[in-house]
Amino acid sequence: MCAQLPPESFSVKVYYFFHLILAFFFSLAKFIWSDTLFFSSRNTVYDFVQPKANCATSCGNVSFAFPFGTEVGCFANLQLYLTCSNPRSSAPFLQMSDGSVVTSISIDEGILNVLKPSDPSHFVETPLYAFSEEWGVVKWAVDSTTCKNATAIKKGYRCFSNNSDCVDVRDDKTYREVGYRCKCSRGFQGNPYLKDGCTGTIFSSFGENANLTL
């Protein structure tokens, strides 16, 4: 005859089994929730049309501005994320994700200068970057669509400032469409990717120049 567990022992086992199941489903729900938040946060950060406050704007002797950035929330696209390396043996220097050292960035001309890369043609296959016929110069775009599509859809359009224009970016070697960049309209200067970033200069009746945000 088989021995039977006392009622109280059976209840204890059911109690622990029930709580084990609850703990499992709680952990599973927590994992799914955190994973959802991660991807949601990642997409939000990388799709920001405007940067967060107090973003770094220099690394060593190289200055940069949005849409480039070295911190989460400070760059407009993941491909425009840069790293500020600070080795103990030398001054800080700016790097692209592929390791290329950046020596200068021009928002107005849509180019960046890099130290002589071992194979400059690899930029042809890098999203938002284009081969330039000038050695050590790389063309860049802020988004991978064309001006025609970007201005028609408007959602996520990066030329955020008034008095700014859209410029298509093409690869100098393959002539492929890389995307578009932004430029302040003629007579204006500044950063077209920022709200009120393009400012104009007028000549007052007193013969003095005055900078106005228009």
QUIUR-V795966 format. One record per residue. N is the residue number from 0. RES is the residue in one small letter. D_CENTER is the distance of its C-alpha to the mean C-alpha in Angstrom with 1 decimal. Layout:
BEGIN
n & res & d_center
N & RES & D_CENTER
N & RES & D_CENTER
END
This chain:
BEGIN
n & res & d_center
0 & m & 73.2
1 & c & 69.5
2 & a & 68.6
3 & q & 66.4
4 & l & 63.7
5 & p & 64.8
6 & p & 63.0
7 & e & 61.2
8 & s & 59.7
9 & f & 58.5
10 & s & 56.9
11 & v & 55.0
12 & k & 53.6
13 & v & 52.5
14 & y & 50.9
15 & y & 48.8
16 & f & 47.9
17 & f & 46.8
18 & h & 44.5
19 & l & 43.2
20 & i & 42.1
21 & l & 40.6
22 & a & 38.6
23 & f & 37.3
24 & f & 36.1
25 & f & 34.6
26 & s & 32.6
27 & l & 31.5
28 & a & 30.4
29 & k & 28.5
30 & f & 26.6
31 & i & 25.8
32 & w & 24.7
33 & s & 22.4
34 & d & 20.9
35 & t & 20.4
36 & l & 18.8
37 & f & 16.4
38 & f & 15.2
39 & s & 15.2
40 & s & 13.3
41 & r & 10.6
42 & n & 10.4
43 & t & 10.6
44 & v & 7.8
45 & y & 5.2
46 & d & 7.3
47 & f & 7.8
48 & v & 9.3
49 & q & 10.2
50 & p & 9.2
51 & k & 11.7
52 & a & 14.7
53 & n & 15.6
54 & c & 12.4
55 & a & 13.6
56 & t & 14.0
57 & s & 16.0
58 & c & 16.9
59 & g & 20.5
60 & n & 21.5
61 & v & 18.2
62 & s & 16.5
63 & f & 12.9
64 & a & 11.3
65 & f & 8.5
66 & p & 6.4
67 & f & 6.4
68 & g & 6.8
69 & t & 9.0
70 & e & 9.0
71 & v & 8.0
72 & g & 7.5
73 & c & 6.8
74 & f & 3.3
75 & a & 3.3
76 & n & 2.6
77 & l & 4.1
78 & q & 6.1
79 & l & 4.8
80 & y & 5.3
81 & l & 8.9
82 & t & 12.0
83 & c & 14.8
84 & s & 17.9
85 & n & 21.0
86 & p & 24.1
87 & r & 27.5
88 & s & 29.1
89 & s & 27.0
90 & a & 24.7
91 & p & 20.9
92 & f & 18.9
93 & l & 15.3
94 & q & 14.3
95 & m & 12.0
96 & s & 11.7
97 & d & 15.1
98 & g & 16.8
99 & s & 17.2
100 & v & 17.8
101 & v & 16.3
102 & t & 19.1
103 & s & 17.7
104 & i & 15.0
105 & s & 16.3
106 & i & 14.4
107 & d & 17.8
108 & e & 18.6
109 & g & 15.3
110 & i & 16.1
111 & l & 15.6
112 & n & 18.6
113 & v & 18.9
114 & l & 22.0
115 & k & 24.2
116 & p & 22.6
117 & s & 25.2
118 & d & 24.3
119 & p & 22.2
120 & s & 22.7
121 & h & 20.3
122 & f & 17.5
123 & v & 19.2
124 & e & 18.1
125 & t & 14.4
126 & p & 12.2
127 & l & 11.0
128 & y & 13.3
129 & a & 16.9
130 & f & 20.2
131 & s & 21.8
132 & e & 25.6
133 & e & 25.3
134 & w & 25.2
135 & g & 22.4
136 & v & 20.3
137 & v & 17.2
138 & k & 16.1
139 & w & 12.6
140 & a & 11.4
141 & v & 8.6
142 & d & 9.9
143 & s & 12.6
144 & t & 15.4
145 & t & 18.0
146 & c & 18.8
147 & k & 21.9
148 & n & 20.1
149 & a & 17.3
150 & t & 20.0
151 & a & 22.3
152 & i & 20.2
153 & k & 18.4
154 & k & 16.5
155 & g & 12.8
156 & y & 13.8
157 & r & 11.5
158 & c & 14.5
159 & f & 15.0
160 & s & 17.7
161 & n & 21.3
162 & n & 22.8
163 & s & 19.9
164 & d & 20.1
165 & c & 18.3
166 & v & 18.7
167 & d & 18.8
168 & v & 17.6
169 & r & 20.1
170 & d & 20.8
171 & d & 23.8
172 & k & 25.4
173 & t & 25.1
174 & y & 24.5
175 & r & 22.1
176 & e & 19.7
177 & v & 16.1
178 & g & 14.6
179 & y & 14.6
180 & r & 13.5
181 & c & 15.0
182 & k & 17.9
183 & c & 20.2
184 & s & 23.5
185 & r & 26.5
186 & g & 28.0
187 & f & 24.8
188 & q & 22.4
189 & g & 19.2
190 & n & 15.6
191 & p & 15.5
192 & y & 12.0
193 & l & 13.7
194 & k & 16.7
195 & d & 19.8
196 & g & 17.9
197 & c & 20.5
198 & t & 23.9
199 & g & 27.2
200 & t & 30.2
201 & i & 33.7
202 & f & 37.1
203 & s & 39.3
204 & s & 43.0
205 & f & 43.6
206 & g & 42.0
207 & e & 39.0
208 & n & 35.3
209 & a & 33.3
210 & n & 29.6
211 & l & 28.8
212 & t & 25.8
213 & l & 26.7
END
